[in-house]
Amino acid sequence: MNQKTMPKAVSGKRIAILFGVMLALAIGVYIGMAIYFRSHFLPSTRLNGISVSGMTQQEVEAMITEEIDRYELKLTTRGGKEERIRGVDISLKPEFADSVSGRIRGQNVFAWPAAFFSSQTFQEETVVSFDEDALNEAVNGLECMQKENQAEPKDAYCSAYSDAGYQIIPEEQGSKIKEKKLRKALKSAIQNLDPALSLEEENCYKKPKITAEDEDLNRLADTLNRYTGMELTYDLGEKTQVLDGSITHQWMQVDGTQVTIDEEAVAAYVDELASDHNTVFRGHTLKTSYGPTIRIVDGDYGWKVDKEGEKEQILKDIGAGESKKREIIYAQRAGSHGENDYGDTYVEINLTAQHLFFYKDGSLLVEADFVSGNLSKNYDTPTGIYGLTYKQKGATLRGENYASDVTYWMPFCNNVGMHDADWRSRFGGSIYKTSGSHGCINLPPSAAQKIFENIEEGDPVLVYTLAGSENPAVVAQDAAQVVNMINGIGEVSLESEPAIVAARKLYGFLSEAGQAKVANYDVLVAAEAQLAALKAQAAAQAPQ
């Protein structure tokens, strides 16, 4: 049997009918779903955090009511401890009013297809209600709210000084509750029916104002550690003395985050330095070239700390924060930091023996007799230890009624110094007693030249007297002179007074050994007594 082919017109008509039917069905489904969503929530819809997609008002309200009936809020406190607030304890109940139905009515139901590809979230504060007084009571009963369980936070701070310097002590968070913040967070959580609330995450704890990361606090610690970490080593020759944080930390003054240095404390430390290391005006010990060791108490030679200069340098060193080794700042220096600060280069002048020694680096370079200040005219050469003031080649020394040209001038005590005296033919002995200088040390030109060429400004000059160091021949000669002067007094009269006074004066210039050689001393004493009687008699006879 032959099959007949369907006409093309018939086929096209059928397709059109099928398309129309399908379109009608689609429109029907679209309209039907739109009608459906007039009473149901659109897909991908959340209300107060709960999925209500495709649910009716009654279903949503029933679900919320059921959830509220068993609602419990878990609180997590700092440290991980948990506490709970139950809905039944605060009379939690739904308050729907028009909230759910109003949200359904407000939907664009004809846009339901798009809802499958996007979401919408609603928040209704009136979904639930609760008894605020009951909530306050529940909050007050929480363990974390009890006074004994709340500790105030503590700020981070800079520690006191220790061997490790200054450390930043971290803050302590404590457990002090911010009540307003907590109550607000609780209400929000309950209204949203949240199952849990972290007090930490909700910032319900009072925080420290200053943390270990605080820039000002770190700057403070850095400054303190820089200042006290500086180690200053004083070079004292064979010894050293260290100034470090164990002392300087006491000088730090902190005002907030600002650091200043107590300058008075620094000055007090420098005073101690001076007390320990100044040798000026403290007297000096010398083992003389004659053997005995003597104590020289006068003179201005020695180490002297520049207190103001040293204080300012310490402040600069601390401010720089760099360890260093240096000398103390001195206003006056000496030759050595050893037991004898004058070292091993010095001039030793024995006024008694009228003899000097010049030692250079411990070796005797010059030894010579000299003539010192005239005792009879009270031009005594000052004893003591002095630093050479300066040296000058070619000078004119001037005084009352004299001017002397010298080639080698080496002053050490004001206008008193050593110099050549080419006008003298003899040196040493007892010349100084009646024919000495105006106080200077008169030297043979060759000795003065040798000293001049080897001595430097500041080198020590030690001047002293030493009983028993006189030349025996000189002692005997001086004693003989006094004996002769006493013998020359003769019969005592008022005119004998100058001779008696001169004899007494020369006798006084003698050492003990010399005085012991004056065998006729009793004659001098008797002459003085006779002279006194004559003067008294003359005074009595004088007209009134």
One Martini backbone bead per residue (centre of mass of N, CA, C, O) as a GRO file, in nm:
protein
  544
    1MET     BB    1   0.097   0.034   0.022
    2ASN     BB    2   0.066   0.369  -0.024
    3GLN     BB    3   0.231   0.643   0.102
    4LYS     BB    4   0.136   0.958   0.200
    5THR     BB    5   0.225   1.280   0.177
    6MET     BB    6   0.238   1.544   0.379
    7PRO     BB    7   0.161   1.848   0.379
    8LYS     BB    8   0.334   2.136   0.456
    9ALA     BB    9   0.100   2.304   0.573
   10VAL     BB   10   0.020   2.104   0.793
   11SER     BB   11   0.290   2.101   0.951
   12GLY     BB   12   0.301   2.404   1.027
   13LYS     BB   13   0.039   2.410   1.186
   14ARG     BB   14   0.119   2.218   1.409
   15ILE     BB   15   0.355   2.383   1.520
   16ALA     BB   16   0.191   2.629   1.598
   17ILE     BB   17   0.007   2.483   1.795
   18LEU     BB   18   0.230   2.379   1.982
   19PHE     BB   19   0.344   2.654   2.061
   20GLY     BB   20   0.084   2.768   2.175
   21VAL     BB   21   0.050   2.565   2.397
   22MET     BB   22   0.319   2.618   2.537
   23LEU     BB   23   0.272   2.915   2.592
   24ALA     BB   24   0.020   2.878   2.759
   25LEU     BB   25   0.152   2.709   2.974
   26ALA     BB   26   0.368   2.916   3.060
   27ILE     BB   27   0.169   3.134   3.136
   28GLY     BB   28   0.024   2.968   3.343
   29VAL     BB   29   0.261   2.917   3.523
   30TYR     BB   30   0.343   3.205   3.577
   31ILE     BB   31   0.068   3.294   3.694
   32GLY     BB   32   0.046   3.077   3.906
   33MET     BB   33   0.304   3.157   4.061
   34ALA     BB   34   0.220   3.443   4.118
   35ILE     BB   35  -0.022   3.358   4.285
   36TYR     BB   36   0.138   3.189   4.489
   37PHE     BB   37   0.330   3.442   4.583
   38ARG     BB   38   0.097   3.598   4.732
   39SER     BB   39   0.129   3.364   4.984
   40HIS     BB   40   0.442   3.348   4.927
   41PHE     BB   41   0.765   3.318   4.942
   42LEU     BB   42   1.023   3.369   4.779
   43PRO     BB   43   1.295   3.273   4.670
   44SER     BB   44   1.570   3.339   4.862
   45THR     BB   45   1.441   3.393   5.155
   46ARG     BB   46   1.505   3.604   5.447
   47LEU     BB   47   1.410   3.608   5.802
   48ASN     BB   48   1.603   3.685   6.042
   49GLY     BB   49   1.801   3.449   5.915
   50ILE     BB   50   1.559   3.286   5.792
   51SER     BB   51   1.433   3.050   5.588
   52VAL     BB   52   1.124   3.131   5.370
   53SER     BB   53   1.096   2.969   5.124
   54GLY     BB   54   0.764   2.909   5.017
   55MET     BB   55   0.624   3.039   5.255
   56THR     BB   56   0.381   3.105   5.462
   57GLN     BB   57   0.263   3.283   5.709
   58GLN     BB   58   0.187   3.042   5.892
   59GLU     BB   59   0.454   2.888   5.863
   60VAL     BB   60   0.639   3.104   5.968
   61GLU     BB   61   0.500   3.151   6.242
   62ALA     BB   62   0.528   2.857   6.336
   63MET     BB   63   0.836   2.837   6.320
   64ILE     BB   64   0.901   3.071   6.507
   65THR     BB   65   0.748   2.972   6.752
   66GLU     BB   66   0.904   2.708   6.785
   67GLU     BB   67   1.183   2.840   6.817
   68ILE     BB   68   1.116   3.018   7.062
   69ASP     BB   69   1.039   2.790   7.265
   70ARG     BB   70   1.365   2.678   7.233
   71TYR     BB   71   1.524   2.917   7.302
   72GLU     BB   72   1.892   2.977   7.318
   73LEU     BB   73   2.159   3.170   7.456
   74LYS     BB   74   2.501   3.162   7.388
   75LEU     BB   75   2.766   3.254   7.601
   76THR     BB   76   3.098   3.382   7.532
   77THR     BB   77   3.367   3.421   7.718
   78ARG     BB   78   3.651   3.499   7.834
   79GLY     BB   79   3.819   3.185   7.792
   80GLY     BB   80   3.547   2.998   7.701
   81LYS     BB   81   3.314   3.049   7.865
   82GLU     BB   82   2.974   2.944   7.943
   83GLU     BB   83   2.650   3.093   7.890
   84ARG     BB   84   2.282   3.124   7.957
   85ILE     BB   85   1.977   3.228   7.777
   86ARG     BB   86   1.640   3.186   7.811
   87GLY     BB   87   1.340   3.253   7.674
   88VAL     BB   88   1.153   3.177   7.917
   89ASP     BB   89   1.305   3.382   8.122
   90ILE     BB   90   1.201   3.643   7.918
   91SER     BB   91   0.934   3.608   7.766
   92LEU     BB   92   0.945   3.486   7.481
   93LYS     BB   93   0.776   3.624   7.185
   94PRO     BB   94   0.577   3.670   6.932
   95GLU     BB   95   0.546   3.969   6.690
   96PHE     BB   96   0.386   3.998   6.402
   97ALA     BB   97   0.138   4.114   6.293
   98ASP     BB   98   0.230   4.254   5.970
   99SER     BB   99   0.515   4.145   5.893
  100VAL     BB  100   0.477   3.892   5.717
  101SER     BB  101   0.242   3.973   5.528
  102GLY     BB  102   0.374   4.235   5.431
  103ARG     BB  103   0.614   4.101   5.287
  104ILE     BB  104   0.442   3.939   5.087
  105ARG     BB  105   0.288   4.180   4.961
  106GLY     BB  106   0.566   4.331   4.876
  107GLN     BB  107   0.605   4.154   4.649
  108ASN     BB  108   0.725   4.066   4.323
  109VAL     BB  109   0.566   3.813   4.173
  110PHE     BB  110   0.664   3.854   3.863
  111ALA     BB  111   0.979   3.801   3.973
  112TRP     BB  112   1.018   3.495   4.048
  113PRO     BB  113   1.248   3.391   3.859
  114ALA     BB  114   1.477   3.578   3.971
  115ALA     BB  115   1.490   3.454   4.268
  116PHE     BB  116   1.675   3.207   4.186
  117PHE     BB  117   1.935   3.430   4.136
  118SER     BB  118   1.842   3.573   4.403
  119SER     BB  119   1.843   3.761   4.708
  120GLN     BB  120   1.646   3.814   5.016
  121THR     BB  121   1.645   4.036   5.308
  122PHE     BB  122   1.488   4.044   5.624
  123GLN     BB  123   1.416   4.286   5.894
  124GLU     BB  124   1.247   4.224   6.209
  125GLU     BB  125   1.200   4.373   6.522
  126THR     BB  126   0.890   4.255   6.575
  127VAL     BB  127   0.894   3.941   6.597
  128VAL     BB  128   0.994   3.985   6.893
  129SER     BB  129   0.946   3.955   7.251
  130PHE     BB  130   1.032   4.090   7.584
  131ASP     BB  131   1.140   4.102   7.916
  132GLU     BB  132   1.349   4.340   8.028
  133ASP     BB  133   1.360   4.279   8.330
  134ALA     BB  134   1.433   3.983   8.292
  135LEU     BB  135   1.691   4.035   8.139
  136ASN     BB  136   1.837   4.201   8.355
  137GLU     BB  137   1.833   3.974   8.563
  138ALA     BB  138   1.992   3.770   8.394
  139VAL     BB  139   2.243   3.943   8.362
  140ASN     BB  140   2.301   3.985   8.668
  141GLY     BB  141   2.341   3.656   8.700
  142LEU     BB  142   2.592   3.648   8.568
  143GLU     BB  143   2.914   3.565   8.622
  144CYS     BB  144   3.052   3.795   8.447
  145MET     BB  145   2.893   4.023   8.636
  146GLN     BB  146   3.057   3.980   8.870
  147LYS     BB  147   3.275   4.149   9.058
  148GLU     BB  148   3.483   3.908   9.118
  149ASN     BB  149   3.495   3.855   8.781
  150GLN     BB  150   3.613   4.153   8.755
  151ALA     BB  151   3.880   4.295   8.568
  152GLU     BB  152   4.078   4.534   8.513
  153PRO     BB  153   4.249   4.674   8.288
  154LYS     BB  154   4.595   4.688   8.176
  155ASP     BB  155   4.843   4.869   8.091
  156ALA     BB  156   5.100   4.916   7.922
  157TYR     BB  157   5.455   4.914   8.020
  158CYS     BB  158   5.746   5.032   8.157
  159SER     BB  159   5.992   4.913   8.307
  160ALA     BB  160   6.218   4.876   8.512
  161TYR     BB  161   6.533   4.854   8.576
  162SER     BB  162   6.769   4.615   8.447
  163ASP     BB  163   7.001   4.409   8.316
  164ALA     BB  164   6.800   4.417   8.050
  165GLY     BB  165   6.667   4.674   8.105
  166TYR     BB  166   6.397   4.782   7.923
  167GLN     BB  167   6.055   4.674   7.936
  168ILE     BB  168   5.762   4.565   7.788
  169ILE     BB  169   5.461   4.544   7.948
  170PRO     BB  170   5.193   4.396   7.886
  171GLU     BB  171   4.883   4.395   7.861
  172GLU     BB  172   4.567   4.360   8.040
  173GLN     BB  173   4.243   4.273   7.969
  174GLY     BB  174   4.070   4.132   8.147
  175SER     BB  175   3.689   4.143   8.266
  176LYS     BB  176   3.551   4.406   8.193
  177ILE     BB  177   3.229   4.509   8.156
  178LYS     BB  178   3.023   4.651   7.905
  179GLU     BB  179   2.705   4.686   7.970
  180LYS     BB  180   2.576   4.837   7.735
  181LYS     BB  181   2.700   4.658   7.518
  182LEU     BB  182   2.580   4.391   7.613
  183ARG     BB  183   2.277   4.459   7.609
  184LYS     BB  184   2.267   4.530   7.311
  185ALA     BB  185   2.368   4.257   7.202
  186LEU     BB  186   2.145   4.083   7.328
  187LYS     BB  187   1.902   4.208   7.192
  188SER     BB  188   1.992   4.152   6.904
  189ALA     BB  189   2.018   3.844   6.929
  190ILE     BB  190   1.724   3.787   7.019
  191GLN     BB  191   1.580   3.925   6.776
  192ASN     BB  192   1.751   3.715   6.581
  193LEU     BB  193   1.789   3.436   6.713
  194ASP     BB  194   2.059   3.387   6.814
  195PRO     BB  195   2.259   3.122   6.940
  196ALA     BB  196   2.515   3.320   6.961
  197LEU     BB  197   2.759   3.496   7.185
  198SER     BB  198   3.050   3.699   7.164
  199LEU     BB  199   3.203   3.916   7.372
  200GLU     BB  200   3.460   3.963   7.213
  201GLU     BB  201   3.336   4.022   6.925
  202GLU     BB  202   3.134   4.253   7.060
  203ASN     BB  203   3.295   4.439   7.249
  204CYS     BB  204   3.232   4.388   7.589
  205TYR     BB  205   3.518   4.489   7.668
  206LYS     BB  206   3.738   4.648   7.840
  207LYS     BB  207   4.009   4.838   7.733
  208PRO     BB  208   4.311   4.917   7.695
  209LYS     BB  209   4.482   5.212   7.621
  210ILE     BB  210   4.762   5.052   7.634
  211THR     BB  211   4.985   4.892   7.425
  212ALA     BB  212   5.265   4.720   7.311
  213GLU     BB  213   5.228   4.889   7.024
  214ASP     BB  214   5.284   5.154   7.123
  215GLU     BB  215   5.473   5.407   7.004
  216ASP     BB  216   5.540   5.575   7.257
  217LEU     BB  217   5.630   5.338   7.434
  218ASN     BB  218   5.857   5.237   7.246
  219ARG     BB  219   6.011   5.504   7.245
  220LEU     BB  220   6.071   5.507   7.544
  221ALA     BB  221   6.231   5.242   7.565
  222ASP     BB  222   6.443   5.314   7.354
  223THR     BB  223   6.556   5.561   7.497
  224LEU     BB  224   6.635   5.430   7.765
  225ASN     BB  225   6.823   5.213   7.633
  226ARG     BB  226   7.013   5.411   7.499
  227TYR     BB  227   7.106   5.565   7.748
  228THR     BB  228   7.176   5.300   7.938
  229GLY     BB  229   7.356   5.142   7.715
  230MET     BB  230   7.569   5.329   7.770
  231GLU     BB  231   7.933   5.292   7.783
  232LEU     BB  232   8.164   5.446   8.004
  233THR     BB  233   8.521   5.457   7.973
  234TYR     BB  234   8.769   5.537   8.188
  235ASP     BB  235   9.091   5.666   8.144
  236LEU     BB  236   9.349   5.575   8.411
  237GLY     BB  237   9.563   5.427   8.264
  238GLU     BB  238   9.586   5.128   8.430
  239LYS     BB  239   9.295   5.222   8.471
  240THR     BB  240   8.935   5.189   8.518
  241GLN     BB  241   8.605   5.342   8.463
  242VAL     BB  242   8.250   5.271   8.485
  243LEU     BB  243   7.968   5.398   8.300
  244ASP     BB  244   7.634   5.285   8.349
  245GLY     BB  245   7.310   5.178   8.394
  246SER     BB  246   7.344   5.134   8.705
  247ILE     BB  247   7.348   5.459   8.717
  248THR     BB  248   7.185   5.615   8.484
  249HIS     BB  249   6.893   5.523   8.560
  250GLN     BB  250   6.874   5.738   8.799
  251TRP     BB  251   6.855   5.990   8.578
  252MET     BB  252   6.577   5.917   8.484
  253GLN     BB  253   6.308   6.119   8.349
  254VAL     BB  254   5.954   6.052   8.351
  255ASP     BB  255   5.699   6.206   8.130
  256GLY     BB  256   5.529   5.978   8.029
  257THR     BB  257   5.711   5.974   7.714
  258GLN     BB  258   5.927   6.154   7.846
  259VAL     BB  259   6.286   6.219   7.844
  260THR     BB  260   6.502   6.307   8.108
  261ILE     BB  261   6.795   6.447   8.260
  262ASP     BB  262   6.944   6.463   8.566
  263GLU     BB  263   7.170   6.710   8.619
  264GLU     BB  264   7.220   6.691   8.923
  265ALA     BB  265   7.309   6.394   8.922
  266VAL     BB  266   7.547   6.435   8.735
  267ALA     BB  267   7.694   6.639   8.913
  268ALA     BB  268   7.727   6.445   9.153
  269TYR     BB  269   7.903   6.242   9.001
  270VAL     BB  270   8.130   6.443   8.935
  271ASP     BB  271   8.199   6.500   9.226
  272GLU     BB  272   8.300   6.211   9.276
  273LEU     BB  273   8.520   6.214   9.071
  274ALA     BB  274   8.677   6.443   9.199
  275SER     BB  275   8.715   6.312   9.476
  276ASP     BB  276   8.874   6.060   9.356
  277HIS     BB  277   9.084   6.228   9.128
  278ASN     BB  278   9.176   6.450   9.280
  279THR     BB  279   9.515   6.602   9.370
  280VAL     BB  280   9.474   6.876   9.435
  281PHE     BB  281   9.550   6.990   9.755
  282ARG     BB  282   9.651   6.688   9.896
  283GLY     BB  283   9.920   6.624   9.872
  284HIS     BB  284  10.268   6.494   9.864
  285THR     BB  285  10.485   6.229   9.795
  286LEU     BB  286  10.852   6.210   9.859
  287LYS     BB  287  11.139   6.054   9.752
  288THR     BB  288  11.421   6.158   9.812
  289SER     BB  289  11.757   6.197   9.715
  290TYR     BB  290  11.831   6.158  10.042
  291GLY     BB  291  11.588   5.927  10.122
  292PRO     BB  292  11.366   6.057  10.252
  293THR     BB  293  11.023   6.080  10.320
  294ILE     BB  294  10.789   6.327  10.216
  295ARG     BB  295  10.553   6.595  10.279
  296ILE     BB  296  10.369   6.791  10.042
  297VAL     BB  297  10.113   7.043  10.094
  298ASP     BB  298  10.175   7.245   9.890
  299GLY     BB  299  10.020   7.360   9.616
  300ASP     BB  300   9.869   7.323   9.258
  301TYR     BB  301   9.926   7.036   9.191
  302GLY     BB  302   9.725   6.838   8.968
  303TRP     BB  303   9.437   6.690   8.944
  304LYS     BB  304   9.145   6.849   8.767
  305VAL     BB  305   8.820   6.856   8.738
  306ASP     BB  306   8.589   6.945   8.490
  307LYS     BB  307   8.279   6.965   8.583
  308GLU     BB  308   8.121   7.102   8.353
  309GLY     BB  309   8.253   6.954   8.116
  310GLU     BB  310   8.182   6.663   8.210
  311LYS     BB  311   7.880   6.692   8.225
  312GLU     BB  312   7.832   6.767   7.925
  313GLN     BB  313   7.964   6.509   7.809
  314ILE     BB  314   7.775   6.304   7.932
  315LEU     BB  315   7.518   6.409   7.799
  316LYS     BB  316   7.620   6.356   7.511
  317ASP     BB  317   7.678   6.053   7.538
  318ILE     BB  318   7.392   5.969   7.609
  319GLY     BB  319   7.248   6.093   7.362
  320ALA     BB  320   7.411   5.911   7.156
  321GLY     BB  321   7.435   5.601   7.263
  322GLU     BB  322   7.759   5.553   7.273
  323SER     BB  323   8.012   5.369   7.330
  324LYS     BB  324   8.314   5.458   7.527
  325LYS     BB  325   8.658   5.577   7.541
  326ARG     BB  326   8.785   5.803   7.797
  327GLU     BB  327   8.862   6.085   7.940
  328ILE     BB  328   8.858   6.300   8.160
  329ILE     BB  329   8.770   6.620   8.215
  330TYR     BB  330   9.024   6.862   8.248
  331ALA     BB  331   9.155   7.156   8.399
  332GLN     BB  332   9.396   6.974   8.519
  333ARG     BB  333   9.711   6.827   8.485
  334ALA     BB  334   9.916   6.548   8.512
  335GLY     BB  335  10.169   6.300   8.474
  336SER     BB  336   9.998   6.080   8.651
  337HIS     BB  337   9.798   5.787   8.770
  338GLY     BB  338   9.963   5.712   8.985
  339GLU     BB  339  10.076   5.731   9.296
  340ASN     BB  340  10.245   5.960   9.151
  341ASP     BB  341  10.132   6.229   8.963
  342TYR     BB  342  10.431   6.339   8.867
  343GLY     BB  343  10.600   6.109   8.806
  344ASP     BB  344  10.937   6.096   8.619
  345THR     BB  345  10.910   6.419   8.564
  346TYR     BB  346  11.121   6.638   8.760
  347VAL     BB  347  11.173   6.891   9.008
  348GLU     BB  348  11.411   6.896   9.279
  349ILE     BB  349  11.389   7.121   9.567
  350ASN     BB  350  11.636   7.194   9.815
  351LEU     BB  351  11.657   7.448  10.040
  352THR     BB  352  11.850   7.348  10.255
  353ALA     BB  353  12.079   7.248  10.037
  354GLN     BB  354  12.081   7.404   9.771
  355HIS     BB  355  11.947   7.166   9.581
  356LEU     BB  356  11.909   7.003   9.259
  357PHE     BB  357  11.681   6.789   9.058
  358PHE     BB  358  11.656   6.646   8.720
  359TYR     BB  359  11.400   6.440   8.596
  360LYS     BB  360  11.396   6.217   8.304
  361ASP     BB  361  11.225   5.948   8.285
  362GLY     BB  362  11.393   5.870   8.568
  363SER     BB  363  11.645   6.040   8.489
  364LEU     BB  364  11.928   6.200   8.565
  365LEU     BB  365  12.014   6.524   8.422
  366VAL     BB  366  12.023   6.732   8.675
  367GLU     BB  367  12.275   6.880   8.898
  368ALA     BB  368  12.246   7.159   9.141
  369ASP     BB  369  12.320   7.447   9.260
  370PHE     BB  370  12.171   7.724   9.448
  371VAL     BB  371  11.976   8.032   9.485
  372SER     BB  372  11.754   8.163   9.697
  373GLY     BB  373  11.575   8.325   9.907
  374ASN     BB  374  11.599   8.590  10.123
  375LEU     BB  375  11.575   8.560  10.459
  376SER     BB  376  11.651   8.845  10.579
  377LYS     BB  377  11.405   8.970  10.370
  378ASN     BB  378  11.161   8.774  10.325
  379TYR     BB  379  11.225   8.590  10.037
  380ASP     BB  380  11.095   8.328  10.042
  381THR     BB  381  11.071   8.029   9.904
  382PRO     BB  382  10.820   7.844   9.803
  383THR     BB  383  10.662   7.575   9.899
  384GLY     BB  384  10.591   7.290   9.693
  385ILE     BB  385  10.367   7.194   9.422
  386TYR     BB  386  10.428   7.253   9.070
  387GLY     BB  387  10.362   7.385   8.759
  388LEU     BB  388  10.488   7.478   8.480
  389THR     BB  389  10.383   7.756   8.331
  390TYR     BB  390  10.647   7.830   8.159
  391LYS     BB  391  10.873   7.917   7.884
  392GLN     BB  392  11.153   8.162   7.837
  393LYS     BB  393  11.352   8.321   7.600
  394GLY     BB  394  11.416   8.593   7.718
  395ALA     BB  395  11.413   8.805   8.006
  396THR     BB  396  11.263   9.053   8.227
  397LEU     BB  397  11.307   9.101   8.563
  398ARG     BB  398  11.075   9.260   8.780
  399GLY     BB  399  11.097   9.497   9.055
  400GLU     BB  400  11.177   9.640   9.336
  401ASN     BB  401  11.462   9.795   9.236
  402TYR     BB  402  11.460   9.593   8.974
  403ALA     BB  403  11.646   9.446   8.678
  404SER     BB  404  11.663   9.125   8.508
  405ASP     BB  405  11.852   8.952   8.280
  406VAL     BB  406  11.747   8.653   8.109
  407THR     BB  407  11.757   8.347   7.926
  408TYR     BB  408  11.614   8.141   8.145
  409TRP     BB  409  11.262   8.114   8.189
  410MET     BB  410  11.090   7.931   8.482
  411PRO     BB  411  10.794   7.942   8.595
  412PHE     BB  412  10.575   7.811   8.896
  413CYS     BB  413  10.507   8.068   9.111
  414ASN     BB  414  10.408   8.295   8.964
  415ASN     BB  415  10.711   8.495   8.995
  416VAL     BB  416  10.837   8.220   9.048
  417GLY     BB  417  11.161   8.084   8.943
  418MET     BB  418  11.376   7.965   8.705
  419HIS     BB  419  11.725   8.078   8.651
  420ASP     BB  420  11.972   8.243   8.535
  421ALA     BB  421  12.299   8.363   8.711
  422ASP     BB  422  12.573   8.531   8.590
  423TRP     BB  423  12.635   8.723   8.851
  424ARG     BB  424  12.725   8.464   8.980
  425SER     BB  425  12.998   8.272   9.136
  426ARG     BB  426  12.802   8.138   9.352
  427PHE     BB  427  12.657   7.831   9.489
  428GLY     BB  428  12.496   7.764   9.760
  429GLY     BB  429  12.474   7.704  10.076
  430SER     BB  430  12.425   8.030  10.262
  431ILE     BB  431  12.362   8.271  10.075
  432TYR     BB  432  12.044   8.304  10.105
  433LYS     BB  433  12.026   8.429  10.396
  434THR     BB  434  12.173   8.727  10.293
  435SER     BB  435  12.206   8.680   9.943
  436GLY     BB  436  11.950   8.641   9.801
  437SER     BB  437  11.675   8.641   9.643
  438HIS     BB  438  11.329   8.722   9.558
  439GLY     BB  439  11.267   8.376   9.525
  440CYS     BB  440  11.429   8.259   9.323
  441ILE     BB  441  11.611   8.025   9.119
  442ASN     BB  442  11.945   8.036   9.108
  443LEU     BB  443  12.146   7.948   8.824
  444PRO     BB  444  12.352   7.804   8.645
  445PRO     BB  445  12.358   7.839   8.314
  446SER     BB  446  12.395   7.537   8.232
  447ALA     BB  447  12.160   7.426   8.402
  448ALA     BB  448  11.936   7.605   8.288
  449GLN     BB  449  11.963   7.508   7.994
  450LYS     BB  450  11.910   7.204   8.036
  451ILE     BB  451  11.633   7.235   8.153
  452PHE     BB  452  11.498   7.407   7.931
  453GLU     BB  453  11.543   7.182   7.697
  454ASN     BB  454  11.358   6.948   7.880
  455ILE     BB  455  11.126   7.112   7.965
  456GLU     BB  456  10.769   7.144   8.034
  457GLU     BB  457  10.475   7.240   8.041
  458GLY     BB  458  10.359   7.119   8.364
  459ASP     BB  459  10.591   7.035   8.498
  460PRO     BB  460  10.709   6.937   8.796
  461VAL     BB  461  10.770   7.125   9.108
  462LEU     BB  462  10.965   7.041   9.399
  463VAL     BB  463  10.943   7.211   9.716
  464TYR     BB  464  11.175   7.187   9.998
  465THR     BB  465  11.248   7.084  10.329
  466LEU     BB  466  11.552   6.927  10.500
  467ALA     BB  467  11.656   6.815  10.769
  468GLY     BB  468  12.006   6.727  10.744
  469SER     BB  469  12.088   6.820  10.429
  470GLU     BB  470  12.326   6.964  10.487
  471ASN     BB  471  12.635   7.073  10.452
  472PRO     BB  472  12.867   7.030  10.689
  473ALA     BB  473  13.054   7.262  10.607
  474VAL     BB  474  12.834   7.479  10.609
  475VAL     BB  475  12.747   7.447  10.896
  476ALA     BB  476  13.016   7.518  11.022
  477GLN     BB  477  13.048   7.795  10.886
  478ASP     BB  478  12.789   7.926  11.000
  479ALA     BB  479  12.856   7.882  11.298
  480ALA     BB  480  13.119   8.045  11.298
  481GLN     BB  481  12.990   8.313  11.223
  482VAL     BB  482  12.819   8.338  11.478
  483VAL     BB  483  13.046   8.324  11.681
  484ASN     BB  484  13.186   8.581  11.580
  485MET     BB  485  12.945   8.774  11.626
  486ILE     BB  486  12.931   8.733  11.932
  487ASN     BB  487  13.225   8.816  11.993
  488GLY     BB  488  13.175   9.113  11.860
  489ILE     BB  489  13.002   9.259  12.078
  490GLY     BB  490  13.103   9.275  12.356
  491GLU     BB  491  13.030   9.538  12.522
  492VAL     BB  492  12.727   9.627  12.645
  493SER     BB  493  12.507   9.844  12.463
  494LEU     BB  494  12.291  10.030  12.290
  495GLU     BB  495  12.487  10.002  12.030
  496SER     BB  496  12.459   9.670  12.020
  497GLU     BB  497  12.189   9.592  11.887
  498PRO     BB  498  12.255   9.520  11.585
  499ALA     BB  499  12.448   9.284  11.654
  500ILE     BB  500  12.250   9.114  11.819
  501VAL     BB  501  12.027   9.082  11.604
  502ALA     BB  502  12.206   8.951  11.385
  503ALA     BB  503  12.288   8.704  11.552
  504ARG     BB  504  12.004   8.595  11.603
  505LYS     BB  505  11.924   8.559  11.309
  506LEU     BB  506  12.150   8.363  11.223
  507TYR     BB  507  12.086   8.153  11.434
  508GLY     BB  508  11.795   8.096  11.319
  509PHE     BB  509  11.910   7.977  11.035
  510LEU     BB  510  12.000   7.744  11.177
  511SER     BB  511  12.035   7.442  11.237
  512GLU     BB  512  12.054   7.223  11.480
  513ALA     BB  513  12.345   7.146  11.413
  514GLY     BB  514  12.449   7.442  11.408
  515GLN     BB  515  12.360   7.534  11.693
  516ALA     BB  516  12.536   7.318  11.841
  517LYS     BB  517  12.813   7.482  11.746
  518VAL     BB  518  12.736   7.719  11.944
  519ALA     BB  519  12.919   7.774  12.226
  520ASN     BB  520  12.831   8.104  12.275
  521TYR     BB  521  12.520   8.134  12.325
  522ASP     BB  522  12.512   8.250  12.620
  523VAL     BB  523  12.623   8.528  12.536
  524LEU     BB  524  12.377   8.615  12.372
  525VAL     BB  525  12.171   8.597  12.598
  526ALA     BB  526  12.311   8.797  12.788
  527ALA     BB  527  12.309   9.037  12.593
  528GLU     BB  528  12.004   9.060  12.569
  529ALA     BB  529  11.952   9.115  12.869
  530GLN     BB  530  12.127   9.373  12.894
  531LEU     BB  531  11.979   9.535  12.676
  532ALA     BB  532  11.702   9.536  12.811
  533ALA     BB  533  11.796   9.688  13.068
  534LEU     BB  534  11.897   9.945  12.930
  535LYS     BB  535  11.630  10.022  12.798
  536ALA     BB  536  11.470  10.047  13.060
  537GLN     BB  537  11.645  10.265  13.192
  538ALA     BB  538  11.615  10.477  12.971
  539ALA     BB  539  11.311  10.502  12.992
  540ALA     BB  540  11.304  10.594  13.295
  541GLN     BB  541  11.495  10.862  13.239
  542ALA     BB  542  11.306  10.983  13.073
  543PRO     BB  543  11.131  11.241  13.005
  544GLN     BB  544  10.779  11.323  13.065
   0.00000   0.00000   0.00000
